[in-house]
C-alpha cells in the first residue's frame, strides 16, 4: 500500500485517529444540533421543562452547515488538520508531529469537553496510542514480511 516502509502499526493508529476525527466532525456538521434562537415565533413560548405550547411554532434545530454558521464550522473542522499532521512526513519529523498532534487533540478535547470536545475523544485516544508507539527502525521488516520469506 504505497511506499515501502510507510505502512506500519504506528501509522495505522494514526489513520484510525484521523478517521474518527473526520467522523466526529462530519456528525457535528450535519446533525441537527444547531438552534439559532430559543424563542418561538407566533407569540408562543417554551416552558422551563422544554415543552411547547400547542399554539406556538418553533423552528426545529438544524445542522451547522444548513444554518451557515461558518464560525462554528471552523471550530468543528479544526481537529482534522491536527490529525492529518503525522500523515504528511516521515522520519524523525514524523515522531515529533505525532506527539504534537496527539497533545493538541487532547487539549482540544479537554478545552471543549462540555460542548463538542467529547466527540473527538476516541480520535484523540487513538492519536495518543499512535504517538506512544516506537517508530520502526529503517530497514526493519515487519513480522508478515519475515514470515513470507
Steps between C-alpha positions, in 0.01 A plus 500: 500500500700797379868553572703226660532555874218753521237265642552360849312465830582853617369643173189280524409654838546846352279415201230372736532821705459707183194296400337543841565875496351530151194299608457721808528819296260370238247412768522843663470675163201303370298401810209723603672650805494872424218721619542867413245631752320361800194722454209375294321695231128573501488615863552153642748406765698207629438385855800448732454124456542540123137441400345715229158652537248368243460828316868585462726410213872468553760440237653156547874471557707485184854404407789741515548479125132561423496798737818633338654552842850536355670603823385176662594299192859620533516385865347162419735436207814614687598151630525360147826682410636404841437133427645530148837635623670162552387379157704764321856404596735210563810452711580694816245772419232230498565425868496867594179573307336186642555625854401857408181377333404280796564775754301756299206260461498423873507873582213555254298223670568638848423863411186410307399220734161639597397593146651322201828369639376157606406415142871508418613298805524162315714658228721669758543170684609324181741786425652462847545125449659562161732765641602276790609218272863476396594607153605196293869486421592566138560176318322289761244277337163430651400160637290417194790574266735276710246216500457524124874441448 
